[in-house]
Amino acid sequence: IIPFEGQELRFGKEQQERFRHICSRATRTIALEPAYKPWAYTQRNDYLARHAAALICYYTGESGGTQYTVRQAAKLGLKIINIGRADQQAGCNQSDFEWLF
């Protein structure tokens, strides 16, 4: 789920390549807006929470989009697995996610 078309154009060249690589491995991508809107990231986070069976996140306790999404997921009663906290990793290792990189 991409908040808006062209989001990657705000990234550096290396991050753009990484973004495009990840998208190329996806079965499908959905852009929620045709261009940037101030609410685009919040809209994306809400969409993710509403359409998820569970939330896997890397949350360190800082305020921001991840905190918002964790709170939305909790309100919806989703199982939350936080790989940012050792006590919540449930057997997940970084190597489990290396295909993203």
SULGI-V384407 format. One record per pair of residues at least 24 apart in sequence whose C-alpha atoms are under 7 Angstrom apart, sorted by the first residue. I is the first residue (numbers start at 0). J is the second residue. Records with the same first field share a line. If there is no record, write none. Layout:
I=J ; J
This chain:
0=28 ; 29 ; 30 ; 43
1=29 ; 30 ; 31 ; 43
2=30 ; 31 ; 32 ; 39 ; 40 ; 43
3=30 ; 31 ; 32 ; 33 ; 34 ; 35 ; 39
4=30 ; 32 ; 33 ; 34
21=99
44=68
48=72
52=77
53=77 ; 78 ; 79
54=78 ; 79 ; 80
55=79 ; 80 ; 81
56=80 ; 81 ; 82
57=81 ; 82 ; 83
58=83
59=83
